Each structure stands twice: as C-alpha cells, then as structure tokens.
Amino acid sequence: MKKRLHSLCFTGARIIIGLAIAFFLISKTMEEAKVTPADLWAKISQANPLLLLLAMSLYGVVLMLGAWRWRLLLNAQHISSSWLNAFRLTLIGFFFNLAVPGAVGGDVAKMGYLAKMRKGQATEGVFSIIVDRLFGVFGLFVVASISVLAGWPLLRGLPPESAFIRQAAIVVALGSVAGIAALLVMEFHATLLNFPGIRNLWPVAARITPQPVSETVIRLVRALDIYRKNKPVLGLAFLISLCVHTLLGAELYVVGRAMAERTTPARGYFLTTQVANAVAAVPVTPGGVGLRDKSSQEFLSAFGMSAELAAIIPLAVTVIILVWAMIGLVVFIIGPSDTGKD
C-alpha cells in the first residue's frame, strides 16, 4: 500500500511539473513574439480553412498509419485485431501521451486494454508495443538525418548570432546517426558477438552500463528477436515510420501556407519539424508540448520568418494535436470495442 501511494505521488508530481514546464515554455514562446491567445485565435480564424483542414487531416493520417503499423506487428505475433480497433487504441494512447509526461503513458494504456482483450497473449502484445515505439524512433532518426543534410545550405547560411541553431541541428543529426547505429547493433548483435574482439568487450560493457539502460537494451533486443523471422513486416513498419515523420513535416508546411507565410522554403519546415520532434522526444512535458513549440520557434525565426508567425505556426500545430487528443478522450470515455479481424 505504501509503495503504491509513493508511486501515485511520484506520478502526480511528474504530471504537475510537466504541465508547469509546458505552460512556461508556451508562455515564453508567446511572450518573445509579443503574441496573446487572442492573437493566436485571430490568426487561426483568418487562415485558409481548406489548408487548415488539410493539416488537420494530415495529422489524422499520421495516427492512422501508426495504427496500421501497430496492427501489422500484432498480426505478426498472431494477435488478431481489426484496423479500426487498433486505431481506437492508438487514439486512446495518444490522449494519454498528452495527459502524462514521458511519452509512455499511452503505451501503458494500450498494454492495459490489450491485456483485457487478449488474455494469454499479454507478453506478445507488450513486445508489439515496444517494437512499434522502436520503429517510430528509428523513423525519426532517419528522417531527421536526411532533413539536416538536405537543409544544410540553409544552416550554413545562417548569421553568426544564429550559430546555436546550426549546432543544435548538428547535435540532432549526430544523435540520430548514433541512434541508427545502436539500433543496427541490436538487430545484428548475434553476428557481431561472433567477432572475438567484440565478444571480449561485451562483459566489460555490461559491467559499466547502468542497470536501467542495460535492462532496456535487453528488452528491446528480445522484442526484436521475436520479429526476426518477419523481415517483410519489419521492412513495412520502417517504411510506414518514414511516411509518418515526412507527413509531420508536411503538416507544419501546410499550416505555414494556411497562415500566408511565404519566406521559409519547404526544407526549412521539414528540418524544423524533425529537430523539434527530436527535442520533444525528451520525456519532460506531456507529449512534448512546449518543447516542440519553443524549438520550432527558434528554427523558424532563424530561417527568416517573422517573430509573430514563428510563434503562431507551431502553436497552431499544437492546437491540432490537442484536438486529436480530445478525440482520443472521447473514444476513451465511450470505450473501445474489439471487433476482431477485418
């Protein structure tokens, strides 16, 4: 009982702190641009409604693709689920990602529903969620690396006072490359361990690696091992992840066009999106809200966008995210139904 109370207090404190940080960052974003909530609403109201609807739809497609990817991984483990049911659980998980800092609240919610719907297959279900999350991050790493490479002319042309923007993009790119390398090591660990030098280094690495990190790596490796015989499924999951992160860049671009912004090239929007999403992946605020907005503002301003639009465009995207989160809340209240296979 005492342990459970301690856990509840810790979770509650994380939620409060995460919300406070998100509120502070959003307030800072608006304050620096001298934008009020009324200005934000006025700008959204005056924007091209068809383009805003397109941006809203693009985020919906991102969620649908995420549901498709997860369903593929479920079916590969012989866990039957209709796409509609996977989409319902994805929406519920998306809501909890926004409600709880750390970007794993949604995963826990999906695990709980899956355990009830598929008794006796809880372990396989958990592994499907882990691999789904893994491929989402993998897709971000790849698209972020490509975006920094494609946007390098923009970064190189920044004035000296914006040098930190270039450095931040380089850090994200290098981190993405390191992440890709780490994932490849996990995928081909059995082959790598056959090399004598690496085999001897493995026990040393295990001793110096913090226990939480080593345990996480072991869980990820085990999850990937389960899917090792399903290469086509993993390949398709990877392609879906690339589409997801590409569409997120397109969404920011469409919102900019809806606001009649014409100075920033498309590659600037895509680069901003991937870097901001990489920063938002740090488990500090619910769903990365605030972190994503502030990072996007800094990059868009550096690329020559007006201070007002550099703040309003990312905040408009956050509004779209919150709308989809509210749809997830409605689905949660109604309750998902398990319709089986399509």
C-alpha positions as CSV (number, residue, x, y, z in Angstrom):
1,M,0.0,0.0,0.0
2,K,2.8,2.4,0.9
3,K,4.7,1.6,-2.2
4,R,1.6,2.2,-4.3
5,L,0.9,5.5,-2.6
6,H,4.5,6.5,-3.2
7,S,4.1,5.6,-6.9
8,L,0.9,7.6,-7.2
9,C,2.5,10.7,-5.6
10,F,5.5,10.4,-7.9
11,T,3.3,10.2,-11.0
12,G,1.2,13.1,-9.8
13,A,4.3,15.2,-9.2
14,R,5.6,14.4,-12.7
15,I,2.3,15.4,-14.2
16,I,2.2,18.7,-12.3
17,I,5.9,19.5,-13.1
18,G,5.5,18.5,-16.7
19,L,2.4,20.7,-17.2
20,A,4.2,23.6,-15.4
21,I,7.2,23.3,-17.8
22,A,4.9,23.1,-20.8
23,F,2.9,26.1,-19.7
24,F,6.1,28.1,-19.1
25,L,7.6,27.3,-22.5
26,I,4.4,28.1,-24.3
27,S,4.1,31.4,-22.4
28,K,7.8,32.2,-23.2
29,T,7.2,31.4,-26.9
30,M,4.2,33.8,-27.0
31,E,5.9,36.5,-24.8
32,E,9.0,36.7,-27.0
33,A,6.9,37.1,-30.1
34,K,4.5,39.5,-28.3
35,V,1.6,37.2,-29.2
36,T,-1.5,36.9,-27.0
37,P,-4.0,34.0,-27.0
38,A,-6.4,36.4,-28.8
39,D,-3.8,37.0,-31.5
40,L,-3.4,33.2,-31.9
41,W,-7.1,32.6,-32.2
42,A,-7.5,35.6,-34.6
43,K,-4.7,34.3,-36.9
44,I,-6.1,30.8,-36.9
45,S,-9.6,32.2,-37.7
46,Q,-8.2,34.2,-40.6
47,A,-6.2,31.3,-42.0
48,N,-7.1,29.4,-45.2
49,P,-9.8,27.0,-43.8
50,L,-9.1,24.4,-46.5
51,L,-5.4,24.3,-45.8
52,L,-6.1,24.1,-42.1
53,L,-8.4,21.2,-42.7
54,L,-5.7,19.6,-44.8
55,A,-3.2,20.0,-41.9
56,M,-5.7,18.5,-39.5
57,S,-6.3,15.6,-41.9
58,L,-2.6,15.0,-42.3
59,Y,-2.2,14.5,-38.6
60,G,-5.1,12.1,-38.7
61,V,-3.4,10.2,-41.4
62,V,-0.3,10.1,-39.2
63,L,-2.3,8.5,-36.4
64,M,-4.0,6.1,-38.9
65,L,-0.6,5.0,-40.2
66,G,0.6,4.5,-36.7
67,A,-2.4,2.2,-36.1
68,W,-1.7,0.3,-39.3
69,R,2.0,-0.2,-38.3
70,W,1.0,-1.5,-34.8
71,R,-1.6,-3.8,-36.3
72,L,1.0,-5.3,-38.6
73,L,3.2,-6.0,-35.6
74,L,0.2,-7.5,-33.7
75,N,-0.8,-9.8,-36.5
76,A,2.8,-11.0,-36.9
77,Q,2.5,-12.3,-33.3
78,H,-0.8,-14.0,-34.2
79,I,-2.8,-11.4,-32.2
80,S,-5.9,-10.7,-34.2
81,S,-7.1,-7.1,-34.3
82,S,-9.1,-5.1,-36.8
83,W,-7.5,-1.9,-38.0
84,L,-10.4,0.0,-36.5
85,N,-9.7,-1.5,-33.1
86,A,-6.0,-0.7,-33.4
87,F,-6.9,2.9,-34.4
88,R,-9.2,3.3,-31.4
89,L,-6.5,2.1,-29.0
90,T,-4.0,4.4,-30.8
91,L,-6.3,7.4,-30.2
92,I,-6.6,6.5,-26.6
93,G,-2.9,6.0,-26.3
94,F,-2.4,9.4,-28.0
95,F,-4.6,11.1,-25.4
96,F,-2.7,9.6,-22.5
97,N,0.6,10.6,-24.1
98,L,-0.7,14.2,-23.8
99,A,-2.0,13.7,-20.3
100,V,1.1,12.1,-18.8
101,P,4.7,13.3,-19.2
102,G,7.2,10.8,-20.6
103,A,5.5,9.8,-23.8
104,V,4.9,6.3,-22.5
105,G,1.5,6.8,-20.8
106,G,-0.2,5.9,-24.0
107,D,1.8,2.7,-24.3
108,V,0.8,1.7,-20.8
109,A,-2.9,2.4,-21.6
110,K,-2.7,0.3,-24.8
111,M,-1.0,-2.5,-22.8
112,G,-3.8,-2.5,-20.3
113,Y,-6.6,-2.7,-23.0
114,L,-4.7,-5.3,-24.9
115,A,-4.2,-7.5,-21.8
116,K,-8.0,-7.5,-21.2
117,M,-8.9,-8.2,-24.9
118,R,-6.2,-10.8,-25.5
119,K,-5.8,-12.8,-22.3
120,G,-2.9,-15.2,-22.5
121,Q,-1.1,-13.0,-25.1
122,A,-0.1,-10.1,-22.9
123,T,3.6,-10.7,-23.4
124,E,3.4,-10.8,-27.2
125,G,1.2,-7.6,-27.0
126,V,3.8,-5.8,-24.9
127,F,6.6,-6.7,-27.3
128,S,4.5,-5.4,-30.2
129,I,4.1,-2.0,-28.5
130,I,7.9,-1.9,-27.7
131,V,8.8,-2.7,-31.3
132,D,6.2,-0.2,-32.6
133,R,7.7,2.5,-30.4
134,L,11.2,1.5,-31.5
135,F,10.4,1.8,-35.2
136,G,8.7,5.2,-34.6
137,V,12.0,6.4,-33.1
138,F,14.0,4.7,-35.9
139,G,11.9,6.6,-38.5
140,L,12.5,9.9,-36.7
141,F,16.3,9.2,-36.6
142,V,16.4,8.5,-40.4
143,V,14.2,11.4,-41.5
144,A,16.0,13.8,-39.1
145,S,19.4,12.9,-40.5
146,I,18.1,13.4,-44.1
147,S,16.4,16.7,-43.2
148,V,19.6,18.1,-41.7
149,L,21.6,17.0,-44.7
150,A,19.0,18.5,-47.2
151,G,18.7,21.7,-45.1
152,W,22.5,22.2,-44.7
153,P,22.6,25.1,-47.2
154,L,20.1,26.9,-45.0
155,L,22.0,26.1,-41.9
156,R,25.3,27.1,-43.4
157,G,23.9,30.5,-44.5
158,L,22.7,31.5,-41.0
159,P,24.2,34.6,-39.5
160,P,26.7,34.3,-36.6
161,E,24.1,35.1,-34.0
162,S,22.2,32.0,-35.1
163,A,25.1,29.7,-34.8
164,F,23.5,27.8,-31.9
165,I,20.7,26.8,-34.4
166,R,23.2,25.2,-36.7
167,Q,24.9,23.5,-33.7
168,A,21.6,22.2,-32.4
169,A,20.8,20.7,-35.8
170,I,24.2,19.1,-36.0
171,V,23.7,17.6,-32.5
172,V,20.3,16.1,-33.6
173,A,21.9,14.7,-36.8
174,L,24.8,13.1,-34.9
175,G,22.4,11.8,-32.2
176,S,20.2,10.4,-35.0
177,V,23.2,8.7,-36.6
178,A,24.2,7.3,-33.3
179,G,20.7,6.0,-32.7
180,I,20.6,4.4,-36.1
181,A,23.9,2.7,-35.3
182,A,22.7,1.5,-31.9
183,L,19.5,0.0,-33.5
184,L,21.6,-1.8,-36.1
185,V,23.8,-3.2,-33.4
186,M,20.8,-4.5,-31.6
187,E,19.4,-6.0,-34.8
188,F,22.7,-7.7,-35.7
189,H,24.0,-8.4,-32.2
190,A,24.2,-12.1,-32.8
191,T,26.6,-11.7,-35.8
192,L,28.7,-9.1,-34.1
193,L,29.2,-11.2,-31.0
194,N,30.9,-13.8,-33.2
195,F,33.9,-11.4,-33.6
196,P,36.5,-12.2,-30.9
197,G,37.3,-8.6,-30.0
198,I,33.7,-7.6,-29.6
199,R,32.9,-10.9,-27.7
200,N,35.6,-9.9,-25.2
201,L,34.3,-6.4,-24.8
202,W,30.7,-7.4,-24.2
203,P,31.2,-8.4,-20.5
204,V,33.1,-5.1,-19.9
205,A,30.3,-3.1,-21.5
206,A,27.7,-4.9,-19.4
207,R,29.5,-4.0,-16.2
208,I,30.0,-0.3,-16.9
209,T,26.5,0.3,-18.3
210,P,23.9,1.5,-15.8
211,Q,21.4,-1.2,-14.9
212,P,18.3,0.6,-16.2
213,V,20.0,1.2,-19.5
214,S,21.2,-2.4,-19.8
215,E,17.7,-3.7,-18.9
216,T,16.1,-1.5,-21.5
217,V,18.5,-2.7,-24.2
218,I,17.8,-6.4,-23.2
219,R,14.1,-5.8,-23.6
220,L,14.5,-4.2,-26.9
221,V,16.7,-7.0,-28.2
222,R,14.3,-9.6,-27.0
223,A,11.4,-7.7,-28.7
224,L,13.3,-7.6,-32.0
225,D,14.3,-11.2,-31.7
226,I,10.6,-12.2,-31.7
227,Y,10.1,-10.4,-35.1
228,R,13.4,-11.6,-36.6
229,K,11.6,-14.2,-38.8
230,N,9.2,-11.5,-40.1
231,K,11.5,-9.3,-42.1
232,P,8.8,-8.1,-44.5
233,V,6.7,-6.9,-41.6
234,L,9.7,-5.0,-40.1
235,G,10.5,-3.5,-43.5
236,L,6.9,-2.3,-44.0
237,A,6.9,-1.0,-40.4
238,F,10.0,1.0,-41.2
239,L,8.6,2.5,-44.4
240,I,5.4,3.5,-42.5
241,S,7.6,5.3,-39.9
242,L,9.4,7.2,-42.7
243,C,6.0,8.3,-44.1
244,V,4.8,9.3,-40.6
245,H,7.7,11.7,-40.0
246,T,7.6,13.0,-43.5
247,L,3.9,13.8,-43.1
248,L,4.6,15.7,-39.9
249,G,6.9,17.9,-41.8
250,A,4.3,18.4,-44.5
251,E,1.7,19.3,-41.8
252,L,3.9,22.2,-40.5
253,Y,4.5,23.4,-44.0
254,V,0.7,23.4,-44.8
255,V,-0.1,25.3,-41.6
256,G,2.5,27.9,-42.7
257,R,0.9,28.2,-46.1
258,A,-2.5,28.5,-44.4
259,M,-1.1,31.5,-42.5
260,A,0.1,33.0,-45.8
261,E,3.7,32.6,-44.8
262,R,5.9,32.6,-47.9
263,T,9.5,33.3,-46.8
264,T,10.6,29.9,-45.5
265,P,11.3,27.2,-48.0
266,A,9.8,23.7,-47.6
267,R,13.1,22.2,-46.5
268,G,13.2,24.7,-43.6
269,Y,9.8,23.4,-42.4
270,F,10.9,19.8,-42.7
271,L,14.2,20.4,-40.9
272,T,12.4,22.4,-38.1
273,T,9.8,19.6,-37.7
274,Q,12.4,16.8,-37.3
275,V,14.6,18.7,-34.9
276,A,11.7,19.9,-32.8
277,N,10.3,16.4,-32.6
278,A,13.7,15.1,-31.6
279,V,13.8,17.6,-28.8
280,A,10.1,16.9,-27.9
281,A,11.0,13.2,-27.5
282,V,12.8,14.1,-24.3
283,P,10.4,13.0,-21.5
284,V,9.9,16.3,-19.8
285,T,6.5,17.7,-20.8
286,P,3.2,15.8,-21.8
287,G,3.6,14.9,-25.4
288,G,6.5,17.2,-25.9
289,V,4.1,20.2,-25.7
290,G,6.1,23.4,-25.1
291,L,9.4,21.9,-26.0
292,R,8.3,21.3,-29.6
293,D,6.8,24.9,-29.8
294,K,9.9,26.6,-28.5
295,S,12.3,24.6,-30.6
296,S,10.2,25.3,-33.7
297,Q,10.0,29.0,-33.0
298,E,13.8,29.3,-32.7
299,F,14.4,27.5,-36.0
300,L,11.7,29.2,-38.0
301,S,12.9,32.6,-36.7
302,A,16.4,31.8,-37.7
303,F,15.2,30.9,-41.2
304,G,13.8,34.4,-41.6
305,M,10.2,34.0,-40.6
306,S,8.6,36.9,-38.8
307,A,8.6,36.7,-35.0
308,E,4.8,36.5,-34.9
309,L,4.4,33.7,-37.4
310,A,7.4,31.8,-36.0
311,A,5.4,31.5,-32.7
312,I,1.9,31.2,-34.1
313,I,2.5,28.4,-36.6
314,P,4.0,25.9,-34.1
315,L,1.2,26.8,-31.6
316,A,-1.4,26.2,-34.3
317,V,0.1,22.7,-34.8
318,T,-0.2,22.2,-31.0
319,V,-3.9,23.1,-31.3
320,I,-4.3,20.5,-33.9
321,I,-2.6,17.9,-31.7
322,L,-4.8,18.9,-28.8
323,V,-7.9,18.5,-31.0
324,W,-6.9,14.9,-31.9
325,A,-6.1,14.3,-28.2
326,M,-9.7,15.4,-27.3
327,I,-11.0,12.9,-30.0
328,G,-8.9,10.3,-28.2
329,L,-10.5,11.3,-24.9
330,V,-14.0,10.9,-26.4
331,V,-13.0,7.4,-27.6
332,F,-11.7,6.6,-24.1
333,I,-14.9,7.7,-22.5
334,I,-17.0,5.7,-24.9
335,G,-14.7,2.8,-24.6
336,P,-13.0,0.8,-27.4
337,S,-14.7,-2.3,-28.8
338,D,-12.8,-5.4,-30.0
339,T,-14.2,-6.1,-33.5
340,G,-11.6,-8.8,-34.3
341,K,-10.3,-9.2,-37.8
342,D,-11.4,-7.1,-40.7
